[in-house]
Amino acid sequence: MNHTEIQERLDWLLAASKFRAQRAGIIGDLQIGDGQIVTLINFIDDIANSEEDLGEIKAVVAETTYTAGPLKLNLVVVKDGVIIFST
């Protein structure tokens, strides 16, 4: 999978996560992993450099979120029920 395909999948996933959060009344921003851009870049690089066929990319809530947010998410790649990569 190349960087463009990964970016498209992540864009859709994050847009859907943001939409669902807004529908649930959360108005704050999204925070991925520890909030550092390096973490997200390393996650994308891990996926791009993977030789094996990857399963799903999922967004998992990292901790309790209040209405004001932010919604803290961890991104994980899951294949056959096993986490392969995460932020």
C-alpha positions in Angstrom: 0.0 0.0 0.0 1.5 3.4 -0.9 1.3 6.6 1.1 -1.6 8.0 -1.0 -3.8 5.0 -0.4 -2.9 5.1 3.3 -3.7 8.8 3.5 -7.1 8.2 1.8 -8.0 5.4 4.2 -7.0 7.5 7.2 -8.8 10.6 5.9 -12.1 8.6 5.6 -11.5 7.0 9.0 -10.9 10.3 10.8 -13.7 12.0 9.0 -16.1 9.3 10.1 -14.8 9.4 13.6 -15.2 13.2 13.8 -18.7 12.9 12.4 -19.7 10.2 14.9 -18.2 12.3 17.8 -20.1 15.4 16.7 -23.4 13.4 16.5 -22.7 12.2 20.1 -22.2 15.8 21.2 -18.4 16.1 21.3 -17.4 19.4 19.9 -13.6 19.3 20.5 -10.8 18.4 18.1 -9.3 15.0 17.4 -6.0 14.0 18.9 -4.2 11.0 17.4 -2.0 9.0 19.8 0.1 11.2 21.9 -0.7 14.3 19.8 2.8 14.4 18.2 2.9 14.5 14.3 5.9 12.2 14.4 3.8 9.4 15.9 1.4 9.7 13.0 4.2 9.8 10.4 5.8 6.7 12.0 2.5 4.9 11.9 2.0 5.7 8.2 5.6 4.6 7.4 5.1 1.3 9.3 2.1 0.6 7.2 3.8 1.6 3.9 6.9 -0.4 4.6 4.9 -3.5 5.7 5.5 -6.5 3.4 2.4 -8.4 4.5 -1.2 -7.8 3.6 -2.7 -5.6 6.3 -6.2 -6.0 7.7 -8.3 -3.1 9.0 -7.2 0.3 10.2 -9.4 1.2 13.2 -9.7 4.3 15.4 -10.0 3.3 19.0 -10.9 5.8 21.8 -7.9 6.2 24.0 -9.6 7.6 27.1 -12.9 9.1 28.4 -13.9 12.0 26.4 -16.0 15.0 27.6 -18.2 17.2 25.5 -15.5 19.9 25.1 -13.0 17.3 23.9 -10.6 16.6 22.6 -11.5 13.2 21.3 -8.3 11.2 21.8 -7.9 8.3 19.4 -5.4 5.6 18.9 -5.1 4.2 15.3 -4.5 0.5 15.1 -4.0 -2.0 12.3 -5.7 -5.2 13.1 -5.3 -8.5 11.2 -7.1 -11.7 12.3 -7.9 -10.1 15.7 -4.3 -9.2 16.4 -3.0 -5.6 16.6 0.0 -5.3 14.2 0.7 -1.5 14.4 -0.7 1.2 16.6 -0.1 4.9 17.4 
